[in-house]
Amino acid sequence: MRMGPDLLVTLQGDLDDRAVEQIEQEITDQVARTSARAVLVDVSGLAVLDSFVARVLARLVSMVRLLGADATLVGISPAVAITLVELGVSLRHVNTALNAEQGMVRLRRLRDGEASRWTSHDDHG
């Protein structure tokens, strides 16, 4: 779903490996086609978030960044967080937030920080 310059993607149900990879392709296509500035991926509706899905989501975040947009994962439940840590899945480079509202705030702050960086660079150079 498009929200101004941002995309909100809600993942639900029990996704198999093929579905997750298809979603990855669709999101990167949408980012490129719409010139989205940010992507918020809500995983709170996923029945299972296993190590494969987590790796694909981490890869998706990297792809979105390469396309010039910010990305944040939201809705990771405590049980999923514990499972991911126990499985050794690293999401260190992935921005996360508790829910979609906090995720949007984080994306706005990232965008505002980027704008102020450019503004202060322009003022000094």
Contact map, one row per residue, 1 for C-alpha under 8 A:
11100011100000000000000000000000000000000000000000000000000000000000000000000000000000000000000000000000000000000000000000000
11111111000000000000000000000000000000000000000000000000000000000000000000000000000000000000000000000000000000000000000000000
11111111000000000000000000000000000000000000000000000000000000000000000000000000000000000000000000000000000000000000000000000
01111110000000000000000000000000000000000000000000000000000000000000000000000000000000000000000000000000000000000000000000000
01111110000000000000000000000000001111000000000000000000000000000000000000000000000000000000000000000000000000000000000000000
01111111000000000000000000000000000111110000000000000000000000000000000000000000000000000000000000000000000000000000000000000
11111111100000000000000000000010000101110000000000000000000000000000000000000000000000000000000000000000000000000000000000000
11100111110000000000000000000000000000111100000000000000000000000000000000000000000000000000000000000000000000000000000000000
10000011111000000000000000000000000000111100000000000000000000000000000000000000000000000000000000000000000000000000000000000
00000001111100000000000000000000000000001111100000000000000000000000000000000000000000000000000000000000000000000000000000000
00000000111110000000000000000000000000001111110000000000000000000000000000000000000000000000000000000000000000000000000000000
00000000011111100000000000000000000000000011111000000000000000000000000000000000000000000000000000000000000000000000000000000
00000000001111100000000000000000000000000000111100000000000000000000000000000000000000000000000000000000000000000000000000000
00000000000111110000000000000000000000000000011100000000000000000000000000000000000000000000000000000000000000000000000000000
00000000000111111111000000000000000000000000010100000000000000000000000000000000000000000000000000000000000000000000000000000
00000000000001111111000000000000000000000000000000000000000000000000000000000000000000000000000000000000000000000000000000000
00000000000000111111100000000000000000000000000000011000000000000000000000000000000000000000000000000000000000000000000000000
00000000000000111111110000000000000000000000000000000000000000000000000000000000000000000000000000000000000000000000000000000
00000000000000111111111000000000000000000000000000000000000000000000000000000000000000000000000000000000000000000000000000000
00000000000000111111111100000000000000000000000000001001000000000000000000000000000000000000000000000000000000000000000000000
00000000000000001111111110000000000000000000000000000001000000000000000000000000000000000000000000000000000000000000000000000
00000000000000000111111111000000000000000000000000000000000000000000000000000000000000000000000000000000000000000000000000000
00000000000000000011111111100000000000000000000000000000000000000000000000000000000000000000000000000000000000000000000000000
00000000000000000001111111110000000000000000000000000001100100000000000000000000000000000000000000000000000000000000000000000
00000000000000000000111111111000000000000000000000000000000000000000000000000000000000000000000000000000000000000000000000000
00000000000000000000011111111100000000000000000000000000000000000000000000000000000000000000000000000000000000000000000000000
00000000000000000000001111111110000000000000000000000000000000000000000000000000000000000000000000000000000000000000000000000
00000000000000000000000111111111000000000000000000000000000100110010000000000000000000000000000000000000000000000000000000000
00000000000000000000000011111111100000000000000000000000000000000000000000000000000000000000000000000000000000000000000000000
00000000000000000000000001111111111100000000000000000000000000000000000000000000000000000000000000000000000000000000000000000
00000010000000000000000000111111111110100000000000000000000000010010100000000000000000000000000000000000000000000000000000000
00000000000000000000000000011111111100000000000000000000000000000010000000000000000000000000000000000000000000000000000000000
00000000000000000000000000001111111000000000000000000000000000000000000000000000000000000000000000000000000000000000000000000
00000000000000000000000000000111111100000000000000000000000000000000000000000000000000000000000000000000000000000000000000000
00001000000000000000000000000111111110000000000000000000000000000000000000000000000000000000000000000000000000000000000000000
00001110000000000000000000000111011111100000000000000000000000000000100000000000000000000000000000000000000000000000000000000
00001100000000000000000000000010001111100000000000000000000000000001110000000000000000000000000000000000000000000000000000000
00001110000000000000000000000000000111110000000000000000000000000000111000000000000000000000000000000000001000000000000000000
00000111100000000000000000000010000111111000000000000000000000010000111100000000000000000000000000000000000000000000000000000
00000111100000000000000000000000000001111100000000000000000000000000001111000000000000000000000000010011000000000000000000000
00000001111000000000000000000000000000111110000000000000000000000000001111000000000000000000000000000000000000000000000000000
00000001111000000000000000000000000000011111100000000000000000000000000011100000000000000000000000110000000000000000000000000
00000000011100000000000000000000000000001111110000000000000000000000000011110000000000000000000000000000000000000000000000000
00000000011100000000000000000000000000000111110000000000000000000000000001111000000000000000000000000000000000000000000000000
00000000011110000000000000000000000000000111111000000000000000000000000000100000000000000000000000000000000000000000000000000
00000000001111100000000000000000000000000011111110000000000000000000000000000000000000000000000000000000000000000000000000000
00000000000111000000000000000000000000000000111110000000000000000000000000000000000000000000000000000000000000000000000000000
00000000000011100000000000000000000000000000011111000000000000000000000000000001000000000000000000000000000000000000000000000
00000000000000000000000000000000000000000000011111111100000000000000000000000001000000000000000000000000000000000000000000000
00000000000000000000000000000000000000000000000111111100000000000000000000000000001100000000000000000000000000000000000000000
00000000000000000000000000000000000000000000000011111110000000000000000000000000000100101000000000000000000000000000000000000
00000000000000001000000000000000000000000000000011111111000000000000000000000000000000000000000000000000000000000000000000000
00000000000000001001000000000000000000000000000011111111100000000000000000000000000000000000000000000000000000000000000000000
00000000000000000000000000000000000000000000000011111111110000000000000000000000000100001010000000000000000000000000000000000
00000000000000000000000000000000000000000000000000111111111000000000000000000000000000001000000000000000000000000000000000000
00000000000000000001100100000000000000000000000000011111111100000000000000000000000000000000000000000000000000000000000000000
00000000000000000000000100000000000000000000000000001111111110000000000000000000000000000000000000000000000000000000000000000
00000000000000000000000000000000000000000000000000000111111111000000000000000000000000000010110000000000000000000000000000000
00000000000000000000000000000000000000000000000000000011111111100000000000000000000000000000000000000000000000000000000000000
00000000000000000000000100010000000000000000000000000001111111110000000000000000000000000000000000000000000000000000000000000
00000000000000000000000000000000000000000000000000000000111111111000011100000000000000000000010000000000000000000000000000000
00000000000000000000000000000000000000000000000000000000011111111100000000000000000000000000000000000000000000000000000000000
00000000000000000000000000010000000000000000000000000000001111111110000000000000000000000000000000000000000000000000000000000
00000000000000000000000000010010000000100000000000000000000111111111111000000000000000000000000000000000000000000000000000000
00000000000000000000000000000000000000000000000000000000000011111111111000000000000000000000000000000000000000000000000000000
00000000000000000000000000000000000000000000000000000000000001111111100000000000000000000000000000000000000000000000000000000
00000000000000000000000000010011000000000000000000000000000000111111100000000000000000000000000000000000000000000000000000000
00000000000000000000000000000000000010000000000000000000000000011111110000000000000000000000000000000000000000000000000000000
00000000000000000000000000000010000111100000000000000000000000011111111000000000000000000000000000000000000000000000000000000
00000000000000000000000000000000000011100000000000000000000010011001111100000000000000000000000000000000001001000000000000000
00000000000000000000000000000000000001111000000000000000000010011000111110000000000000000000011000000000001000000000000000000
00000000000000000000000000000000000000111000000000000000000010000000011111000000000000000000011110000010001000000000000000000
00000000000000000000000000000000000000011110000000000000000000000000001111110000000000000000011110000010000000000000000000000
00000000000000000000000000000000000000011111000000000000000000000000000111110000000000000000000111110010000000000000000000000
00000000000000000000000000000000000000000111100000000000000000000000000011111000000000000000000011110000000000000000000000000
00000000000000000000000000000000000000000011000000000000000000000000000011111101100000000000000001000000000000000000000000000
00000000000000000000000000000000000000000001000000000000000000000000000000111111100000000000000000000000000000000000000000000
00000000000000000000000000000000000000000000000000000000000000000000000000011111110000000000000000000000000000000000000000000
00000000000000000000000000000000000000000000000000000000000000000000000000001111111000000000000000000000000000000000000000000
00000000000000000000000000000000000000000000000110000000000000000000000000011111111100000000000000000000000000000000000000000
00000000000000000000000000000000000000000000000000000000000000000000000000011111111110000000000000000000000000000000000000000
00000000000000000000000000000000000000000000000000000000000000000000000000000111111111000000000000000000000000000000000000000
00000000000000000000000000000000000000000000000001000000000000000000000000000011111111100000000000000000000000000000000000000
00000000000000000000000000000000000000000000000001100100000000000000000000000001111111111100000000000000000000000000000000000
00000000000000000000000000000000000000000000000000000000000000000000000000000000111111111100000000000000000000000000000000000
00000000000000000000000000000000000000000000000000000000000000000000000000000000011111111000000000000000000000000000000000000
00000000000000000000000000000000000000000000000000100000000000000000000000000000001111111000000000000000000000000000000000000
00000000000000000000000000000000000000000000000000000000000000000000000000000000000111111100000000000000000000000000000000000
00000000000000000000000000000000000000000000000000100110000000000000000000000000000111111110000000000000000000000000000000000
00000000000000000000000000000000000000000000000000000000000000000000000000000000000110011111000000000000000000000000000000000
00000000000000000000000000000000000000000000000000000100010000000000000000000000000000001111110000000000000000000000000000000
00000000000000000000000000000000000000000000000000000000000000000000000000000000000000000111111000000000000000000000000000000
00000000000000000000000000000000000000000000000000000000010000000000000000000000000000000011111000000000000000000000000000000
00000000000000000000000000000000000000000000000000000000010010000000001110000000000000000011111100000000000000000000000000000
00000000000000000000000000000000000000000000000000000000000000000000001110000000000000000001111110000000000000000000000000000
00000000000000000000000000000000000000000000000000000000000000000000000111000000000000000000011111000010000000000000000000000
00000000000000000000000000000000000000000000000000000000000000000000000111100000000000000000001111110110010000000000000000000
00000000000000000000000000000000000000000000000000000000000000000000000001110000000000000000000111110110000000000000000000000
00000000000000000000000000000000000000000100000000000000000000000000000001100000000000000000000011111110000000000000000000000
00000000000000000000000000000000000000010100000000000000000000000000000001100000000000000000000011111111000000000000000000000
00000000000000000000000000000000000000000000000000000000000000000000000000000000000000000000000000111111100000000000000000000
00000000000000000000000000000000000000000000000000000000000000000000000000000000000000000000000011111111110000000000000000000
00000000000000000000000000000000000000010000000000000000000000000000000111000000000000000000000111111111111000000000000000000
00000000000000000000000000000000000000010000000000000000000000000000000000000000000000000000000000011111111100000000000000000
00000000000000000000000000000000000000000000000000000000000000000000000000000000000000000000000000001111111110000000000000000
00000000000000000000000000000000000000000000000000000000000000000000000000000000000000000000000010000111111111000000000000000
00000000000000000000000000000000000001000000000000000000000000000000011100000000000000000000000000000011111111100000000000000
00000000000000000000000000000000000000000000000000000000000000000000000000000000000000000000000000000001111111110000000000000
00000000000000000000000000000000000000000000000000000000000000000000000000000000000000000000000000000000111111111000000000000
00000000000000000000000000000000000000000000000000000000000000000000010000000000000000000000000000000000011111111100000000000
00000000000000000000000000000000000000000000000000000000000000000000000000000000000000000000000000000000001111111110000000000
00000000000000000000000000000000000000000000000000000000000000000000000000000000000000000000000000000000000111111111000000000
00000000000000000000000000000000000000000000000000000000000000000000000000000000000000000000000000000000000011111111100000000
00000000000000000000000000000000000000000000000000000000000000000000000000000000000000000000000000000000000001111111110000000
00000000000000000000000000000000000000000000000000000000000000000000000000000000000000000000000000000000000000111111111000000
00000000000000000000000000000000000000000000000000000000000000000000000000000000000000000000000000000000000000011111111100000
00000000000000000000000000000000000000000000000000000000000000000000000000000000000000000000000000000000000000001111111110000
00000000000000000000000000000000000000000000000000000000000000000000000000000000000000000000000000000000000000000111111111000
00000000000000000000000000000000000000000000000000000000000000000000000000000000000000000000000000000000000000000011111111100
00000000000000000000000000000000000000000000000000000000000000000000000000000000000000000000000000000000000000000001111111110
00000000000000000000000000000000000000000000000000000000000000000000000000000000000000000000000000000000000000000000111111111
00000000000000000000000000000000000000000000000000000000000000000000000000000000000000000000000000000000000000000000011111111
00000000000000000000000000000000000000000000000000000000000000000000000000000000000000000000000000000000000000000000001111111
00000000000000000000000000000000000000000000000000000000000000000000000000000000000000000000000000000000000000000000000111111
00000000000000000000000000000000000000000000000000000000000000000000000000000000000000000000000000000000000000000000000011111
